Amino acid sequence: MKFRRKSDVDAAPEAVDESGSPDTESGPTGPYDVDDLPDDGVERVDLGSLVIAPEADRELRLQVDEKSGNVQAVVLAGPDGALELRAFAAPRGGDLWAEVRPQIAADMSRRGGTATEREGEFGPELVCQLTVKRPDGTTGTQPSRIIGVNGPRWLLRATLLGRPALEPEAAGTWIEALRRVAVRRGAHALPVGEALPLVMPENARRVDPPTP
C-alpha cells in the first residue's frame, strides 16, 4: 500500500562546506527532537511520531500493515534509492542503538545476509547485503545502510536502500533529508523498543497499484 501527498514542496537545502559535509557552525543539525525543531522555514508533514520535510524529486510513502491498517514506516523514495524511517521508544539517557545493532546483524545473518559495522556521520552504523527474490522469480542482492540516532527517550532508525547504500558519495542529499527529520516521543509511557505511533496526514490520498 502506498500513499502520496497531494502536492510536494521544495525543502530548503542544508548548508554544506566545500567538502560536501553539513556546516555545523551555522547552527545545530538534526535529526531533531520536535521540541528543539528550529525555525528554519522548511515546511514539514506531521505524521505523529515523525515530522518529515518532503522534497519535490522524492515521493513520500507510508508503509501500512494490511491487517491492522497501522502505519509502520515512512519512506522517501527517489529514482536512485530510498530512505526508510522508523522511531522507537528508548530509555532516558540510554544508548538503545548500541543494543539494537547486534540484534539487527544477527537477524541479517539468520536470513543469509551480511552486516558490517562501520563509523558514519552519526556514529556506528551497519552496511548490509541480503539476497532477495525478485517478482520475476530471479534473485538479486539488496544493499542497505542502517543508521541509528539516539535522542531524548527515542531512537530513530534510518535505512538507506539502493545506490545511496552502496556509494557514500551518492548519499549526501539523503543524509541532508535525514537531518531535517524531527521525532515526537510523546509523554506517555511505552516499553523500551516499542515503535512510536505514526498517523496518516489529512492531505494524503491513497494511490492504488495499477490494474494488471
C-alpha positions, 0 to 999 in steps of 0.5 A: 500500500502506498500513499502520496501527498497531494502536492510536494514542496521544495525543502530548503537545502542544508548548508554544506562546506566545500567538502560536501559535509553539513556546516555545523557552525551555522547552527545545530543539525538534526535529526531533531527532537520536535521540541528543539525543531528550529525555525528554519522555514522548511515546511514539514508533514506531521505524521505523529511520531515523525515530522518529515520535510518532503522534497519535490524529486522524492515521493513520500510513502507510508508503509501500512500493515494490511491487517491492522491498517497501522502505519509502520514506516515512512519512506522517501523514495527517489529514482536512485534509492530510498530512505526508510524511517522508523522511531522507537521508544528508548530509555532516558539517557540510554544508548538503545542503538548500541543494543539494537545493532547486534540484534539487527546483524544477527537477524541479517545473518539468520536470513543469509545476509551480511552486516558490517559495522562501520563509523558514519556521520552519526556514529556506528552504523551497519552496511548490509547485503541480503539476497532477495527474490525478485517478482520475476522469480530471479534473485538479486542482492539488496544493499542497505545502510542502517543508521541509528540516532539516539535522542531524548527517550527515542531512537530513530532508525534510518535505512538507506536502500539502493545506490545511496547504500552502496556509494557514500558519495551518492548519499549526501542529499539523503543524509541532508533529508535525514537531518531535517527529520524531527521525532515526537516521543510523546509523554506517555509511557511505552516499553523500551523498543516499542515503535512510536505511533505514526498517523496518516496526514489529512492531505494524503490520498491513497494511490492504488497499484495499477490494474494488471 
